[in-house]
Amino acid sequence: MRLLLIEDDPLIGSAVRDSVNAQGHAVDWAKTLGEAEALRAVVAYDLVLLDLMLPDGPGLRLLSAIRTRGEALPVIILTARDQVSDRIAGLKAGADDYLVKPFDLDELSARIGAVARRSVGAPNPSIQLGALTIHLANHRIERAGKVVSLTAREWAVLETLLQRPQAVIPKGQIEERLYALGAEVESNTIEVYVARLRKKLGAELIATERGLGYRLGLPPGAPS
């Protein structure tokens, strides 16, 4: 996923960014509402981590604007405000979850995974595709009972396809995800990662749609 972190505290911001990056997600970090809106104008995000107290205004202002425009973009509030009334206000404004500082980074990771799964209509933490069991929360994959290890970039490609399993994902969208992770993307980069995934997880896992992109295929053993 590609996340937008809106946090003005440098210590908290860097810790969250590094932790989320380590989970294989791309993170853009804005320190003000103005920076956040500028990023949102050019990037489509999968989830927002939002501080409530920012230098140029309250985070709820941005959240209210997102919901007023009818956007279903998942938002998790990260704040030092721990009063019940503050939580109620955040949830009523449209937050999908609310985490009080200081928080455990592993808990944040779990919350991100849960909110992301709900947002795409896949609340279960695991997906079964034929002989493959894909554990979304910890990026663990088992093939016929054996654990298969993926690199962060291989997982990023797979996750991009998993988010819309019935759709053809343009090559450019996958490239953009890798760019956000800091990868050098050459003309054949996506083909290389797709080939690696097919070798590790099954040749039919990813179908190539000529001239269009890639689609999650039907691995051996999956029901037709």
C-alpha positions as CSV (number, residue, x, y, z in Angstrom):
1,M,0.0,0.0,0.0
2,R,1.0,3.7,-0.3
3,L,0.3,5.6,2.9
4,L,0.2,9.3,3.7
5,L,1.6,10.1,7.2
6,I,0.6,13.5,8.5
7,E,2.6,14.2,11.7
8,D,4.6,17.2,12.8
9,D,6.6,15.5,15.6
10,P,10.0,14.5,14.0
11,L,10.6,11.6,16.4
12,I,7.2,10.0,16.1
13,G,7.1,10.7,12.4
14,S,10.4,9.1,11.6
15,A,9.6,6.1,13.8
16,V,6.3,5.5,12.2
17,R,7.7,6.0,8.7
18,D,10.5,3.6,9.2
19,S,8.3,1.0,10.8
20,V,5.7,1.1,8.0
21,N,8.4,1.0,5.4
22,A,9.8,-2.1,7.0
23,Q,6.4,-3.7,6.5
24,G,6.8,-3.2,2.8
25,H,4.5,-0.2,2.4
26,A,5.4,3.1,0.8
27,V,5.1,6.2,3.0
28,D,5.0,9.9,2.1
29,W,5.4,12.1,5.2
30,A,3.7,15.5,5.5
31,K,4.3,17.7,8.5
32,T,1.4,20.1,7.9
33,L,-2.1,20.1,6.4
34,G,-0.9,22.2,3.5
35,E,1.8,19.6,2.6
36,A,-0.7,16.8,2.9
37,E,-3.2,18.5,0.5
38,A,-0.4,19.2,-1.9
39,L,0.6,15.5,-1.9
40,R,-3.0,14.3,-2.2
41,A,-3.4,16.4,-5.3
42,V,-0.9,14.3,-7.2
43,V,-0.8,10.9,-5.5
44,A,-3.6,8.4,-4.9
45,Y,-3.2,7.0,-1.4
46,D,-4.5,3.8,0.1
47,L,-4.6,5.0,3.7
48,V,-3.9,8.1,5.8
49,L,-2.3,8.2,9.3
50,L,-3.5,11.5,10.7
51,D,-2.3,13.5,13.7
52,L,-5.0,15.8,15.2
53,M,-2.8,18.7,16.3
54,L,-0.8,20.2,13.4
55,P,0.9,23.6,13.0
56,D,-1.5,25.0,10.5
57,G,-4.8,23.6,11.9
58,P,-6.6,20.6,13.4
59,G,-6.4,17.3,11.6
60,L,-10.1,16.9,11.9
61,R,-10.5,19.7,9.3
62,L,-8.8,17.5,6.7
63,L,-10.7,14.4,7.7
64,S,-14.0,16.3,7.5
65,A,-13.0,17.6,4.0
66,I,-12.2,14.1,2.8
67,R,-15.6,12.7,4.0
68,T,-17.5,15.8,2.7
69,R,-16.1,15.0,-0.8
70,G,-17.4,11.5,-0.4
71,E,-14.0,9.8,-0.4
72,A,-13.8,6.4,1.2
73,L,-10.1,6.8,1.9
74,P,-9.3,4.9,5.1
75,V,-8.0,7.2,7.9
76,I,-6.4,6.2,11.2
77,I,-6.1,9.0,13.8
78,L,-2.8,9.1,15.8
79,T,-3.0,11.6,18.6
80,A,-2.1,12.4,22.2
81,R,-5.7,13.3,22.9
82,D,-7.0,10.4,25.1
83,Q,-10.3,11.7,26.3
84,V,-13.4,9.6,25.3
85,S,-15.0,12.8,23.9
86,D,-12.0,13.2,21.6
87,R,-12.3,9.6,20.3
88,I,-16.0,10.0,19.7
89,A,-15.4,13.3,17.8
90,G,-12.8,11.6,15.6
91,L,-15.0,8.6,14.9
92,K,-18.0,10.7,14.2
93,A,-15.9,12.8,11.8
94,G,-15.3,9.6,9.8
95,A,-12.1,8.1,11.2
96,D,-11.8,4.3,10.6
97,D,-9.6,3.8,13.8
98,Y,-8.1,5.9,16.6
99,L,-4.8,5.2,18.3
100,V,-3.6,7.2,21.3
101,K,0.1,8.2,21.7
102,P,2.4,6.7,22.8
103,F,1.5,3.5,21.0
104,D,3.3,0.3,20.1
105,L,4.5,0.2,16.5
106,D,3.4,-3.4,16.2
107,E,-0.1,-2.5,17.2
108,L,-0.1,0.3,14.6
109,S,1.0,-2.2,12.0
110,A,-1.9,-4.5,13.0
111,R,-4.4,-1.6,12.9
112,I,-3.2,-0.6,9.4
113,G,-3.7,-4.2,8.2
114,A,-7.1,-4.5,9.7
115,V,-8.4,-1.2,8.4
116,A,-6.9,-1.8,4.9
117,R,-8.6,-5.3,4.7
118,R,-12.0,-3.8,5.7
119,S,-11.7,-1.1,3.1
120,V,-11.3,-3.6,0.3
121,G,-14.0,-5.9,1.6
122,A,-11.5,-8.6,2.8
123,P,-11.8,-8.6,6.6
124,N,-10.2,-12.0,7.0
125,P,-6.4,-11.8,7.7
126,S,-5.7,-14.7,5.4
127,I,-6.6,-15.5,1.7
128,Q,-6.7,-19.0,0.3
129,L,-5.7,-19.3,-3.4
130,G,-5.5,-23.0,-4.3
131,A,-2.4,-24.3,-2.6
132,L,-1.4,-20.9,-1.4
133,T,-2.3,-19.4,2.0
134,I,-1.5,-15.7,2.1
135,H,-1.4,-14.2,5.6
136,L,-2.0,-10.4,5.0
137,A,-1.1,-9.2,8.5
138,N,2.4,-10.5,8.6
139,H,3.2,-10.9,4.9
140,R,3.6,-14.7,5.4
141,I,2.9,-17.1,2.5
142,E,2.6,-20.8,2.6
143,R,2.5,-23.0,-0.4
144,A,1.4,-26.6,0.2
145,G,2.3,-26.2,3.8
146,K,5.8,-24.8,3.2
147,V,6.7,-21.2,4.0
148,V,7.7,-19.1,1.0
149,S,9.8,-16.0,1.6
150,L,9.2,-12.8,-0.5
151,T,11.3,-9.7,-0.6
152,A,9.6,-6.4,0.3
153,R,9.4,-5.5,-3.4
154,E,8.1,-8.8,-4.4
155,W,5.4,-8.5,-1.7
156,A,4.6,-4.9,-3.0
157,V,3.9,-6.3,-6.5
158,L,1.8,-9.1,-5.1
159,E,-0.2,-6.9,-2.8
160,T,-0.9,-4.4,-5.6
161,L,-2.6,-7.3,-7.4
162,L,-4.3,-8.6,-4.3
163,Q,-6.1,-5.3,-3.7
164,R,-8.1,-5.8,-6.9
165,P,-8.0,-9.5,-7.6
166,Q,-10.5,-9.5,-10.5
167,A,-9.1,-6.4,-12.2
168,V,-6.3,-5.9,-14.7
169,I,-3.7,-3.7,-13.0
170,P,-1.7,-1.5,-15.4
171,K,2.0,-1.9,-15.4
172,G,2.5,1.8,-14.6
173,Q,0.5,1.4,-11.4
174,I,2.8,-1.4,-10.2
175,E,5.9,0.7,-11.3
176,E,4.6,3.6,-9.2
177,R,4.3,1.4,-6.1
178,L,8.0,0.3,-6.5
179,Y,9.1,3.9,-7.1
180,A,7.5,4.9,-3.8
181,L,9.6,2.2,-2.1
182,G,12.7,3.7,-3.5
183,A,13.3,1.1,-6.1
184,E,15.1,1.8,-9.4
185,V,12.5,0.9,-12.0
186,E,13.8,0.1,-15.5
187,S,11.9,-1.0,-18.6
188,N,11.8,-4.7,-17.6
189,T,11.7,-4.3,-13.8
190,I,8.0,-5.4,-13.5
191,E,8.6,-8.4,-15.7
192,V,11.5,-9.5,-13.5
193,Y,9.4,-9.3,-10.3
194,V,6.4,-11.1,-11.9
195,A,8.7,-13.9,-13.1
196,R,10.1,-14.3,-9.6
197,L,6.6,-14.5,-8.1
198,R,5.5,-17.0,-10.6
199,K,8.6,-19.1,-9.8
200,K,8.0,-19.0,-6.1
201,L,4.2,-19.2,-6.0
202,G,3.1,-20.9,-9.1
203,A,3.3,-20.2,-12.9
204,E,-0.4,-19.4,-13.1
205,L,-0.5,-16.9,-10.2
206,I,-0.2,-13.8,-12.4
207,A,-1.8,-13.6,-15.8
208,T,-0.4,-11.2,-18.4
209,E,-3.0,-9.2,-20.3
210,R,-1.1,-8.1,-23.4
211,G,-0.9,-4.3,-23.7
212,L,-3.0,-3.8,-20.6
213,G,-1.1,-5.0,-17.5
214,Y,-1.4,-7.9,-15.1
215,R,-4.2,-9.7,-13.3
216,L,-4.2,-12.1,-10.4
217,G,-4.6,-15.5,-12.0
218,L,-5.8,-18.9,-10.8
219,P,-3.0,-20.9,-9.2
220,P,-2.9,-24.7,-9.5
221,G,-5.4,-26.3,-7.2
222,A,-7.7,-23.3,-7.0
223,P,-11.4,-24.0,-7.7
224,S,-12.6,-22.9,-11.0
